[in-house]
Amino acid sequence: MKNNINLETSWLEVLRDEFKKEYMKKLKEFLIEEKRQGKIILPKGSLWFNALNSTPLHRVKVVIIGQDPYPTIGHSHGLCFSVLPNVKPLPKSLINIYNELHNDLGINNFHTGYLQPWANQGVLLLNAILTVEAGKSNSHQGRGWEIFTNKIIEIINKKCNNIVFILWGAYAQKKGSSIDTTKHLIIKSPHPSPLSAYRGFFGSKPFSRTNSFLISRGIETIDWRV
């Protein structure tokens, strides 16, 4: 949010004007005031745009949409569903994601919750809200991040082809409701949360379905191992 925005070049080119808009100015003021009051904002500032910096626009193959960062200090690092290396126990939703991955492709990732290798291969792990107050889930909801991340989805939808959008749960599905299904593949299921995973997330095979689609379009597949 500084004037010299720490953003990867391909994203800065298409998002530069967003930082001049009123909603973003208000978001910046809100975050500055939160810090002034001594509140801890997660993740640290250098990681707010980690999803974009890890996965340049021209390298995006898959988009997974989350809601907001983990509110536990030492967990979030700017990629949805991912935690920093050595965080144990793993978040429950991520455990369910790994259970489905194991059932789908036989891959065992339970040793770490660090999904940076996915991001480095073209999986944009995008939270709808990019910051949170420590200890308070959804505390930065409605402050402007959703507008910014809607713009990111709009840009991918328009500028890219053959992208797989993995939309887990009603929140992500609403956020991805304008995606052009003639250009892209949408994989929908209930959220991997323990509250909903048994309603259809398990057995949805998003990982093999993603790679099958990429193969069908002549695109290199994702190695889901971490």
Residue pairs with C-beta under 8 A, 6 or more apart in sequence:
1 19
1 24
1 27
1 28
1 31
1 45
1 48
5 12
5 16
5 19
5 49
6 46
6 49
6 53
7 15
7 49
7 52
7 53
8 49
8 52
8 53
8 56
9 56
10 56
10 57
10 58
11 49
11 52
11 53
11 56
11 57
11 152
14 57
14 155
14 159
15 148
15 151
15 152
15 155
18 24
18 148
18 151
23 144
23 147
23 148
24 144
24 148
26 143
26 144
27 143
27 144
27 145
27 148
30 140
30 143
30 144
31 41
31 131
34 41
34 133
35 41
39 133
39 134
40 73
40 133
40 134
41 131
41 132
41 133
41 134
42 69
42 70
42 71
42 73
42 75
42 76
42 131
42 132
42 133
42 134
43 50
43 69
43 76
43 77
43 78
43 131
47 76
47 77
47 78
48 78
48 130
48 131
49 78
49 130
50 77
50 78
50 79
50 119
51 78
51 79
51 80
51 119
51 124
51 125
51 126
51 127
52 124
52 152
54 78
54 79
54 116
54 119
54 120
54 125
55 119
55 120
55 122
55 123
55 124
55 125
57 155
57 156
57 159
57 160
59 122
60 122
60 124
60 156
60 160
60 163
61 121
61 122
61 123
61 163
61 164
61 214
61 219
61 220
61 222
62 122
62 123
62 124
62 163
62 164
62 165
62 166
62 210
62 222
63 123
63 124
63 126
63 153
63 156
63 163
63 164
63 165
63 166
63 176
64 80
64 81
64 123
64 124
64 125
64 126
64 166
64 168
65 80
65 126
65 127
65 128
65 153
65 165
65 166
65 167
65 168
65 171
65 172
65 175
65 176
66 80
66 81
66 125
66 126
66 127
66 128
66 172
67 80
67 127
67 128
67 129
67 138
67 171
67 172
68 127
68 128
68 129
68 130
68 131
68 132
68 137
68 138
68 140
68 141
69 75
69 76
69 78
69 127
69 129
69 130
69 131
69 132
70 76
70 83
70 91
70 132
71 132
71 133
71 134
71 135
71 136
71 137
71 139
72 134
72 135
73 134
74 84
74 87
75 83
75 84
75 87
75 91
76 82
76 83
76 84
76 132
77 83
77 84
77 116
78 127
78 130
79 115
79 116
79 118
79 119
79 125
80 125
80 126
80 127
81 91
81 93
81 94
81 97
81 115
81 125
82 94
82 113
82 114
82 115
82 116
82 118
82 119
82 125
83 90
83 91
83 94
83 113
83 114
84 114
85 112
85 114
86 112
87 113
90 98
90 110
90 113
91 113
92 193
92 194
93 191
93 192
93 193
93 194
93 197
94 113
94 192
95 110
96 192
96 193
96 194
96 197
96 201
96 202
97 192
98 108
98 109
98 110
99 202
100 192
100 201
100 202
100 203
100 204
100 205
100 206
100 207
101 107
101 109
101 207
101 224
102 108
102 109
103 202
103 203
104 205
104 206
104 207
104 208
105 207
105 208
105 224
107 207
107 224
107 225
109 224
109 225
109 226
112 226
114 226
115 123
115 125
115 226
116 226
117 223
117 225
117 226
118 125
118 222
118 224
118 226
119 125
121 222
121 223
122 222
123 222
124 156
126 149
126 152
126 153
127 149
128 145
128 146
128 149
128 171
128 172
128 175
129 138
129 140
129 141
129 143
129 145
129 146
129 149
130 145
130 148
130 149
131 140
131 145
132 138
132 139
132 140
133 139
133 140
146 175
149 175
150 175
153 175
153 176
153 178
153 179
154 178
156 163
157 163
157 178
157 179
157 180
157 183
157 184
160 183
160 184
161 183
161 184
162 183
162 184
162 185
162 213
162 214
162 217
162 219
163 183
163 184
163 185
164 184
164 185
164 186
164 187
164 209
164 210
164 213
164 214
165 176
165 179
165 184
165 185
165 186
165 187
166 187
166 206
166 210
167 173
167 175
167 176
167 186
167 187
167 188
167 189
168 189
168 190
168 191
168 192
168 201
169 190
169 191
169 193
169 196
170 191
171 191
172 191
173 188
176 186
179 186
185 209
185 210
185 213
187 204
187 206
187 209
187 210
189 200
189 201
189 204
189 206
190 196
190 197
190 199
190 200
190 201
191 197
191 201
192 201
207 222
207 224
210 221
210 222
211 221
211 222
214 220
214 221
214 222
215 221
